[in-house]
């Protein structure tokens, strides 16, 4: 199963390296195939350029101006996602990262369950 991780960004330049590192660790530790889609929702701090500078093959950035809101950013990323399943989290990882591996494994065990 391929997984898309969707993250809207608004002026998150300072936290991007830690953010991507934490997500990549959880995905690798759980042996999951994934992509991370970060949507720069009109940032003014160079967040999109910072994501691109990381040069990570599993990370894509979508960027636009002006800020259109979190809902628009999430929708944009979901429409661009390539995974069989997409998870959404905020850039501050308010929901943690543990749920990603747990949910992915549950879905793999029971792909036909709702």
Phi and psi in degrees as a GROMACS rama.xvg file:
@    title "Ramachandran Plot"
@    xaxis  label "Phi"
@    yaxis  label "Psi"
@TYPE xy
-93.4844  136.964  UNK-2
-119.053  136.458  UNK-3
-107.236  130.109  UNK-4
-106.796  120.609  UNK-5
-104.791  126.871  UNK-6
-137.038  113.405  UNK-7
-77.0652  143.866  UNK-8
-123.991  138.587  UNK-9
-143.698  102.587  UNK-10
55.5993  57.5085  UNK-11
-113.51  19.2289  UNK-12
-50.3312  -42.9518  UNK-13
-69.812  -23.1777  UNK-14
-103.581  -1.15203  UNK-15
-65.7588  -39.178  UNK-16
-65.3578  -46.1065  UNK-17
-64.2263  -43.4815  UNK-18
-57.4726  -52.897  UNK-19
-65.9007  -36.4672  UNK-20
-62.0819  -44.5017  UNK-21
-65.2364  -42.1035  UNK-22
-68.2564  -44.1271  UNK-23
-60.6944  -39.1905  UNK-24
-61.803  -47.6579  UNK-25
-65.0952  -37.5644  UNK-26
-69.6397  -42.4189  UNK-27
-66.9699  -45.0399  UNK-28
-59.9741  -28.94  UNK-29
-99.1842  8.91246  UNK-30
52.3965  46.5751  UNK-31
-104.847  141.428  UNK-32
-88.6386  131.326  UNK-33
-153.592  166.422  UNK-34
-135.56  150.043  UNK-35
-113.955  125.055  UNK-36
-112.897  115.79  UNK-37
-106.345  128.97  UNK-38
-110.202  111.698  UNK-39
-81.069  104.196  UNK-40
-89.8102  64.1281  UNK-41
78.1084  28.3567  UNK-42
-60.8025  151.536  UNK-43
-114.523  4.69426  UNK-44
-105.048  7.02651  UNK-45
82.8721  25.2781  UNK-46
-57.2606  -45.0747  UNK-47
-61.2544  -44.9472  UNK-48
-63.8426  -35.6808  UNK-49
-65.9586  -41.4171  UNK-50
-62.3391  -46.6266  UNK-51
-62.7432  -36.1982  UNK-52
-66.7659  -23.1365  UNK-53
-66.0291  -25.0285  UNK-54
49.3915  49.0406  UNK-55
-97.5479  127.453  UNK-56
-65.2869  -21.3267  UNK-57
-93.8508  1.3906  UNK-58
-115.173  129.43  UNK-59
-119.026  150.135  UNK-60
-124.739  137.453  UNK-61
-117.242  131.964  UNK-62
-134.517  142.254  UNK-63
-154.115  162.092  UNK-64
-129.942  148.771  UNK-65
-81.8847  -178.881  UNK-66
-58.5302  130.207  UNK-67
-118.561  -0.748952  UNK-68
103.031  157.508  UNK-69
-61.5019  -42.6536  UNK-70
-59.2078  -42.9465  UNK-71
-64.2769  -41.8497  UNK-72
-63.6761  -44.9034  UNK-73
-64.3305  -44.6073  UNK-74
-60.6057  -44.257  UNK-75
-58.1165  -45.4738  UNK-76
-67.5802  -42.1306  UNK-77
-62.3467  -39.8919  UNK-78
-66.8808  -27.1025  UNK-79
-91.2874  -8.59513  UNK-80
-68.8804  149.41  UNK-81
-112.111  -7.84525  UNK-82
-73.6575  162.7  UNK-83
-71.3607  -30.3108  UNK-84
-134.752  144.104  UNK-85
-123.354  136.396  UNK-86
-116.051  146.78  UNK-87
-118.221  138.305  UNK-88
-148.333  160.487  UNK-89
-83.4027  161.564  UNK-90
-63.5998  -24.016  UNK-91
-86.0709  3.62916  UNK-92
52.3165  42.5243  UNK-93
-56.6733  -26.9699  UNK-94
-92.7885  0.113089  UNK-95
77.6489  -173.797  UNK-96
-119.337  -14.793  UNK-97
-59.46  -35.6539  UNK-98
-61.793  -27.8191  UNK-99
-64.3044  -53.8047  UNK-100
-63.2852  -42.6847  UNK-101
-62.101  -48.0836  UNK-102
-66.3167  -40.3471  UNK-103
-61.9056  -42.9753  UNK-104
-67.1101  -37.2295  UNK-105
-63.102  -42.6164  UNK-106
-65.4362  -37.3561  UNK-107
-67.6693  -37.0728  UNK-108
-69.8923  -35.8987  UNK-109
-132.496  68.1253  UNK-110
-65.7319  -21.1006  UNK-111
-96.8413  -0.920766  UNK-112
-84.0196  148.056  UNK-113
